[in-house]
Amino acid sequence: MLKQVVIVWLVVAAAIAVTAALLPSVDVDGGVFALLGVALIFGLVNAIIGPLLRLISIPLTLLTFGLFALVINGALLAITAGLSDNLDVGGFFAVVFAALLISVISGVLGFAVSKLST
């Protein structure tokens, strides 16, 4: 169980690092430990605030055929940037695109890591 949590934490940190490298509007100040801290904060925000925002936004998510979930993920990333001194993100569209990119990269990396560990 703890091994899986650490693997997911590292995958999210890697996804944030790749996103920061690809997008000029996303900047992670500091080294590896700052990146791991940002990933930890992002995971906690997703675990604590994420379900509440997703529950509240169910009607909008259904009305937009799931596209509003991108806005929710962007809001969670913006909250993370607000809580962390090491993460800077751009405006609304930059945050939503960065959240989409983090989701895709972490999904691909998570799939690859799960295939390697079996």
C-alpha positions in Angstrom: 0.0 0.0 0.0 2.7 2.5 1.0 4.7 1.5 -2.1 1.8 2.4 -4.3 1.3 5.7 -2.7 5.0 6.6 -3.2 4.8 5.5 -6.8 1.8 7.6 -7.5 3.4 10.6 -5.7 6.6 10.2 -7.9 4.5 9.8 -11.1 2.5 13.0 -10.3 5.8 14.8 -9.5 7.2 13.7 -12.9 4.0 14.8 -14.7 4.3 18.2 -13.1 8.0 18.4 -14.1 7.2 17.5 -17.7 4.3 20.0 -17.8 6.6 22.7 -16.4 9.2 21.9 -19.0 6.6 22.0 -21.9 4.6 25.0 -20.9 6.2 28.4 -20.3 3.3 29.5 -18.1 4.0 26.8 -15.5 7.1 27.3 -13.4 8.3 25.2 -10.5 10.9 27.1 -8.5 13.4 25.0 -6.6 14.8 21.6 -7.1 13.6 18.1 -6.8 12.4 18.5 -3.2 10.3 21.5 -4.2 8.8 19.5 -7.0 8.0 16.6 -4.6 6.4 19.2 -2.2 4.3 20.6 -5.0 3.2 17.0 -5.9 2.3 16.3 -2.3 0.2 19.5 -2.0 -1.5 18.7 -5.3 -2.3 15.2 -4.1 -3.7 16.5 -0.8 -5.8 19.2 -2.6 -7.1 16.5 -5.0 -7.9 14.2 -2.1 -9.6 16.7 0.2 -11.1 19.5 -1.9 -11.5 17.6 -5.2 -14.4 15.3 -4.3 -16.4 18.2 -2.9 -15.9 20.3 -6.0 -16.7 17.4 -8.3 -19.9 16.6 -6.3 -21.0 20.2 -6.4 -20.4 20.5 -10.1 -22.1 17.3 -11.2 -25.0 19.2 -13.0 -22.5 21.4 -14.9 -20.3 18.4 -15.7 -23.3 16.5 -17.1 -24.5 19.5 -19.0 -21.1 20.0 -20.7 -20.6 16.3 -21.3 -17.7 16.1 -18.9 -15.8 19.1 -20.1 -16.4 21.0 -16.9 -14.2 18.4 -15.2 -11.2 20.1 -16.9 -12.2 23.4 -15.2 -12.4 21.6 -11.9 -8.9 20.1 -12.4 -7.6 23.5 -13.3 -9.2 25.0 -10.2 -7.5 22.4 -8.1 -4.2 23.2 -9.7 -4.7 26.9 -9.1 -5.5 26.2 -5.5 -2.2 24.2 -5.3 -0.3 27.1 -6.8 -1.9 29.4 -4.2 -0.9 27.1 -1.4 2.7 26.6 -2.6 5.4 29.2 -3.0 7.2 26.9 -5.5 4.5 26.7 -8.2 3.5 29.5 -10.5 0.8 29.0 -13.2 -0.6 31.4 -15.7 -4.1 32.5 -16.4 -7.3 30.5 -16.7 -6.7 28.7 -20.0 -3.0 28.0 -19.1 -4.1 26.4 -15.8 -6.8 24.3 -17.5 -4.4 23.2 -20.2 -1.7 22.4 -17.6 -4.2 20.4 -15.6 -5.1 18.5 -18.7 -1.5 17.8 -19.5 -0.7 16.7 -16.0 -3.7 14.3 -16.1 -2.6 12.8 -19.4 1.1 12.5 -18.5 0.4 11.0 -15.1 -2.1 8.5 -16.7 0.4 7.4 -19.3 3.3 7.2 -16.7 1.1 5.4 -14.2 0.1 2.9 -16.9 3.7 2.3 -17.9 4.9 1.9 -14.3 2.1 -0.5 -13.5 3.1 -2.6 -16.5 6.7 -2.6 -15.4 5.9 -3.6 -11.9 3.8 -6.7 -12.8 
